[in-house]
Amino acid sequence: MRTVQVQEITEQIREMCILVNHELSQDMQEKLAEAKSCEESVLGKQILEQLEENLQIAGEDMIPICQDTGMAFWKLAKMYT
C-alpha cells in the first residue's frame, strides 16, 4: 500500500479547483466552437463569440469563468456606519 502525504492531496485538489474555475475542458471548448459554427442568428453568434472571448480572458488573467454569463467578478467593500 502507498502512503500519500496530506499536503500532496491538498495541493492536487487545490490545482484541480483552480483549473476548473479558469478553463473549460477540451470537449466543452469543442462543443462551444461547434455551436458557434451551426448558429444561424447573428445575435446567437455574437453571444457565443463573447463566451469564447471571456474564456480566453479568464485563462490568461486567471479570472474565474461562469459558463452562462461570461466571467464572475467579486467586489469587496467596507461598510461605514
C-alpha positions as CSV (number, residue, x, y, z in Angstrom):
1,M,0.0,0.0,0.0
2,R,1.2,3.5,-0.8
3,T,1.3,6.2,1.7
4,V,0.3,9.7,0.5
5,Q,1.0,12.9,2.3
6,V,-1.9,15.1,3.2
7,Q,0.0,18.1,1.7
8,E,0.2,16.2,-1.7
9,I,-3.5,15.6,-1.7
10,T,-4.3,19.1,-0.7
11,E,-2.1,20.6,-3.4
12,Q,-3.7,18.3,-6.1
13,I,-7.2,19.3,-5.1
14,R,-6.2,23.0,-5.0
15,E,-4.8,22.8,-8.5
16,M,-7.9,21.0,-9.8
17,C,-10.1,23.7,-8.3
18,I,-8.1,26.4,-9.9
19,L,-8.2,24.7,-13.3
20,V,-11.9,24.1,-13.4
21,N,-12.6,27.7,-12.4
22,H,-10.4,29.2,-15.1
23,E,-10.5,26.8,-18.1
24,L,-13.1,24.7,-19.9
25,S,-12.3,21.1,-20.7
26,Q,-11.3,20.4,-24.3
27,D,-14.6,18.7,-25.1
28,M,-16.6,21.7,-23.8
29,Q,-14.4,24.1,-25.9
30,E,-15.1,21.9,-29.0
31,K,-18.9,21.9,-28.3
32,L,-18.8,25.7,-28.0
33,A,-17.0,26.1,-31.3
34,E,-19.4,23.6,-32.9
35,A,-22.4,25.5,-31.6
36,K,-21.0,28.8,-33.0
37,S,-20.4,27.3,-36.4
38,C,-24.0,25.9,-36.5
39,E,-25.7,29.0,-35.1
40,E,-27.8,30.8,-37.7
41,S,-28.8,34.0,-35.9
42,V,-26.4,37.0,-35.7
43,L,-27.2,37.6,-32.1
44,G,-26.6,33.9,-31.2
45,K,-23.2,34.0,-33.0
46,Q,-22.3,37.2,-31.1
47,I,-23.1,35.7,-27.8
48,L,-21.1,32.6,-28.5
49,E,-18.1,34.7,-29.7
50,Q,-18.4,36.7,-26.4
51,L,-18.3,33.5,-24.4
52,E,-15.2,32.4,-26.3
53,E,-13.5,35.7,-25.6
54,N,-14.5,35.5,-22.0
55,L,-12.9,32.1,-21.7
56,Q,-9.7,33.3,-23.3
57,I,-9.5,36.2,-20.9
58,A,-10.3,34.0,-17.9
59,G,-7.5,31.6,-18.8
60,E,-5.0,34.4,-19.5
61,D,-5.8,36.6,-16.5
62,M,-6.8,33.7,-14.1
63,I,-10.3,35.1,-13.6
64,P,-12.9,32.6,-12.7
65,I,-15.3,31.8,-15.5
66,C,-19.1,31.5,-15.4
67,Q,-20.3,29.4,-18.3
68,D,-23.7,31.1,-18.6
69,T,-22.9,34.7,-18.2
70,G,-19.2,35.1,-19.0
71,M,-17.0,35.8,-16.0
72,A,-17.6,36.1,-12.3
73,F,-16.4,39.2,-10.6
74,W,-16.1,39.8,-6.9
75,K,-16.3,43.2,-5.3
76,L,-15.5,43.7,-1.7
77,A,-16.4,46.9,0.0
78,K,-16.0,48.1,3.6
79,M,-19.2,49.5,5.0
80,Y,-19.1,52.5,7.2
81,T,-21.8,53.3,9.7
